[in-house]
């Protein structure tokens, strides 16, 4: 699987170095390309950010970059947005593989973005994703039966509209609602764990703040 990097500030390639100059010029006379320190996990979606060195310590144009792996739920959010765009048909499993990578590149091309295969600021914005939210640790997951009645009704209504639930929209999380949610997850290529994770909530067309726990 191809590692995927989030880049903020235009870091486009792995590794670090300085540009070469015309023959006869010393390295210190050459223009300096951004230096990048990267640690990439194979098959993972990671965030790369450029951090400027102190002005007194950096040559003109030099910068430092670091990468931070995105958690599985964040990767699922990216996959779900690519699916909603009609570009990704794979599983919403939080695993960044070749199919997810190819879908991101097609998305960038379709929206006239630079085709880097990286989840940079422009790509995230076009996907409708908040970079800070992608890096935020996921909140503790509570079982759906801890939802307030109004939130259960909202989930039941969505499942009914989508054809996965035929029971009463009564605000009670019972076996029928749980089974409907798992059936929905399987139908959308999500992990059928019966939990209302970020990707499942997004696929249902709900916002996280629509779910209130008691």
C-alpha positions in Angstrom: 0.0 0.0 0.0 1.2 3.5 -0.8 1.9 5.8 2.1 -0.2 9.0 1.9 0.9 12.3 3.3 -1.1 15.3 4.4 0.9 18.4 3.5 0.3 21.9 4.7 2.3 24.5 3.0 3.1 22.6 -0.2 5.6 19.9 0.9 5.2 17.7 -2.1 7.9 15.0 -1.8 9.5 12.8 0.8 13.0 13.4 2.0 15.0 16.5 2.4 17.8 18.2 0.6 19.1 21.3 -1.1 18.9 22.1 -4.8 21.9 21.7 -6.9 23.3 24.7 -8.7 25.1 25.3 -11.9 28.6 23.8 -12.1 31.3 25.8 -10.4 29.0 27.2 -7.6 29.6 26.1 -4.0 26.7 24.5 -2.1 26.3 27.6 0.1 25.6 29.7 -3.0 22.9 27.4 -4.2 19.2 28.2 -3.6 17.8 26.2 -0.7 14.8 24.0 -1.1 12.5 23.3 1.9 14.0 20.6 4.2 11.6 17.9 5.2 11.9 15.5 8.1 9.4 12.8 7.6 8.4 9.6 9.3 5.8 7.7 7.2 4.0 4.6 8.2 3.5 2.3 5.3 -0.1 2.1 4.2 -1.2 4.9 6.4 -2.7 8.3 6.0 -0.5 10.9 7.7 -0.5 14.6 8.1 2.6 16.6 7.1 3.0 20.1 8.3 5.7 22.7 7.6 7.2 24.4 10.5 9.4 27.5 9.9 12.7 27.6 11.7 13.5 30.7 13.7 14.4 33.6 11.4 17.9 33.9 12.9 18.6 30.2 12.4 17.3 29.4 9.0 18.6 30.2 5.5 16.2 31.9 3.1 13.5 29.5 2.0 14.4 26.7 4.5 11.6 25.0 6.4 11.1 21.9 8.5 8.3 19.4 7.9 6.9 16.7 10.1 4.2 14.1 9.6 1.6 12.9 11.9 -0.5 9.7 11.2 -4.2 10.2 11.1 -6.3 8.0 13.2 -8.5 5.4 11.6 -11.8 7.4 12.1 -10.2 10.3 10.3 -9.2 8.1 7.4 -12.8 6.7 7.3 -14.0 10.3 7.0 -11.8 10.9 4.0 -12.9 7.7 2.4 -16.6 8.5 3.1 -16.2 12.0 1.5 -14.6 10.4 -1.6 -17.4 7.9 -1.8 -20.0 10.7 -1.6 -18.2 12.4 -4.4 -18.7 9.2 -6.5 -15.0 8.6 -6.9 -14.4 5.8 -4.3 -16.2 2.5 -4.3 -14.0 0.6 -1.7 -14.7 -0.1 1.9 -14.9 2.6 4.5 -12.5 0.7 6.8 -9.9 3.3 7.9 -7.2 1.5 5.9 -5.4 3.7 3.4 -4.6 1.4 0.4 -4.0 1.8 -3.3 -7.7 2.2 -4.1 -8.1 5.1 -1.6 -4.9 6.7 -3.0 -6.1 6.4 -6.6 -9.5 7.9 -5.6 -7.9 10.9 -3.9 -5.8 11.5 -7.0 -8.9 11.3 -9.2 -10.7 13.7 -6.9 -7.8 16.2 -7.1 -7.8 16.0 -10.9 -11.6 16.4 -11.2 -11.5 19.5 -9.0 -8.5 21.0 -10.8 -6.3 20.6 -7.8 -2.6 19.8 -8.0 -2.5 16.0 -8.3 -0.1 15.1 -5.5 -1.9 12.1 -3.9 -1.5 14.0 -0.6 -4.2 15.3 1.7 -3.1 18.9 1.6 -5.0 21.9 2.8 -6.7 22.6 -0.5 -7.8 19.0 -1.0 -9.2 18.8 2.6 -11.2 22.0 2.1 -12.6 20.9 -1.2 -13.6 17.6 0.5 -15.4 19.6 3.1 -13.1 18.4 5.9 -11.7 20.4 8.8 -7.9 19.7 9.2 -8.0 20.3 12.9 -10.9 17.9 13.3 -9.0 15.2 11.4 -6.1 15.4 13.9 -8.3 15.6 17.0 -8.4 12.4 19.1 -11.8 10.7 18.6 -14.2 11.2 21.6 -14.8 8.1 23.8 -17.3 5.9 22.0 -20.4 5.3 24.0 -22.9 2.5 23.1 -25.9 3.7 21.0 -28.2 2.7 23.8 -26.8 5.6 25.8 -28.2 8.1 23.3 -30.9 10.5 24.3 -34.3 9.6 22.9 -34.4 12.4 20.4 -31.1 11.3 19.0 -32.3 7.7 18.7 -35.3 8.9 16.8 -33.0 10.9 14.4 -31.0 7.7 13.7 -34.1 5.6 13.3 -35.7 8.1 11.0 -32.6 8.1 8.8 -32.4 4.3 8.7 -36.1 4.2 7.8 -35.6 6.8 5.0 -32.7 4.7 3.6 -34.8 1.5 3.7 -32.9 -0.3 6.5 -35.4 0.1 9.4 -39.1 -0.8 9.6 -39.8 -0.5 13.3 -41.3 2.3 15.2 -39.5 5.7 15.4 -39.9 5.6 19.2 -36.5 6.8 20.5 -35.8 3.4 22.1 -32.6 1.7 21.0 -33.5 -2.0 20.8 -32.4 -5.0 18.8 -34.3 -4.0 15.7 -32.5 -0.6 15.6 -29.1 -2.2 16.3 -29.6 -4.8 13.5 -30.8 -2.0 11.1 -27.6 0.0 11.8 -25.4 -3.0 11.2 -27.2 -3.8 8.0 -26.7 -0.2 6.9 -23.0 -0.4 7.7 -22.6 -3.5 5.7 -24.5 -1.9 2.8 -22.2 1.1 2.8 -19.0 -0.9 3.2 -18.5 0.2 6.8 -17.3 -2.1 9.6 -20.6 -3.5 10.9 -19.9 -2.9 14.6 -23.2 -1.4 15.5 -21.5 1.7 16.7 -22.1 5.3 15.7 -18.5 6.2 14.7 -17.7 9.3 12.6 -17.9 7.5 9.3 -21.2 5.9 10.1 -22.7 9.2 11.3 -21.5 10.9 8.1 -22.9 8.2 5.9 -26.3 8.5 7.7 -26.3 12.2 6.7 -26.1 13.3 10.3 -23.7 15.7 12.0 -21.9 14.6 15.2 -23.6 17.4 17.2 -27.0 15.8 16.3 -26.2 12.9 18.6 -26.7 13.7 22.3 -25.8 11.1 24.9 -27.4 10.8 28.3 
